[in-house]
Amino acid sequence: MRIWLALLLLLIPPGAQAEEVVLGLSQEQVSITTRFEGSEIIIFGAVKREEPIPDGPELDVIITLVGPSEPVMVRRKANRFGIWINTDAVEVDAAPSFYAVASSGPLDQVLTAVEDLRHKISINRAIRSVGAPETISDTSSFTEALIRIRSENGLYQRLDDQVVVDQQTLFRTSISMPANLTEGDYAARIFLARGGAVLSQFETTIDVRKVGLERWLFTLSRQQPLVYGLMSLAIAIAAGWGASAAFRLLRNG
């Protein structure tokens, strides 16, 4: 599935900034079906100006795609007498289920730390963890572990030098979304920056929903858990009986 997010050249209202980007969507929904294997988001567009391109540092473009945030319990395991057990746990207050940040250069070069703190653009800044137990001194290691695990699963992506900017006006990038997406509204944010400072930003949303059989099973499990559980049990019994019957036929044949 390919979804096009088009940045359109639109009129800037009176009093707008000298450089501004406006986002339009050609498709506003991602449908998750039983055959869903992920999707590629292509984002492209242009910068609208009322004046010539200013002198000085070149324009940088940063694009983020953010899934719904949710609390996450991160546990640390340790080897005790040859057995790996959970020893410490920290609940991350809010972590995006999916986060991708693409930039026209290395992120730490196109964006200052102050601007990153203000707009929460990098992956670390997008995660909020403030309620760690006092007995745990290295709480940052739990956040780092969460980022590492989700990065390995394709849920967190840092895409340096992946936004192509042409003549400081046209830009484009693509972001791959894995199959294990969480339902909800995904925020697409575009930032224009010069010399590490954010000049302008725009945000819109993409609706990611299960459809068809996936939606029916999901709704059934939430609204009628008893029926869902009995149906799952019946399917498991039928599958076991079918496998046993097939084995007997092969053995007698």
C-alpha positions, 0 to 999 in steps of 0.5 A: 500500500502506498499513501501520498501525503502532498504538500500543496502550494497554497496562499499564505494568509496576511501576517504569515511568516516569510517561509511557511509550509502547508500540508495537504493529504491525498489519503487520510486513512491507513486500513489494516487488514489481515493481509496488511504487511506495512506501508510506505508514506511518501511526503513531498511538497514546497515552501511558499515565500513572499520574499526571495530566499534569505542569505545565510544558512540553507533551509533544512526540513525535518519531518516526523510521523508520530503514533498514539502515545501510551504508558509502557512498563519497562522491566530489567532482568538479571541472572540470579543463580542461573535463572533470568528474573525481573529485578527492576521496573520503570513505567514510562508515562507516555511513549509513542507507539510509532515514531519516525523522524526524517531530516535533510541532514544529521538531526543534531546539526540541523536542530539545536538542543534548545529547539529540540526541547521546545518542539520535542522532535527527537525520539528521546524528547518524544518520550515522557518518563517522570515517575520512576521509583527513587530506588532506581538511579539509572532511569535513563537506561530504561528509556534507552532500552525501550528505544533500542527494542522498538528501533529493532522492530522498526517502530522507532526510526531516525532517518538522517539525510533522508529528506531531499531539499531542492533549491531550498524550495522543494522537498521529499522523503519516504517513511516505512511503516511496519505491519505491527501498527497501533490503531489511532491518529498519527500526527505528521509534522513538518518543520522548517529550520535555518541555522538550527532554529525552527522557523515554521511548522505544520501538523496534520493527522492520518487515521490508522484503523483495522477494517474487515475481519481484523476490525470485527475480531478486535471489536468482538474481543473488547465488547463481548470477551466471553463470546470471543473466548468461547469462539477461540476455544472452539476454533482451537478444539476444531483445529486440534481435532482436524490435525488428529484426524489427518494424522490418523488418515496418513498413518492408516493410508 
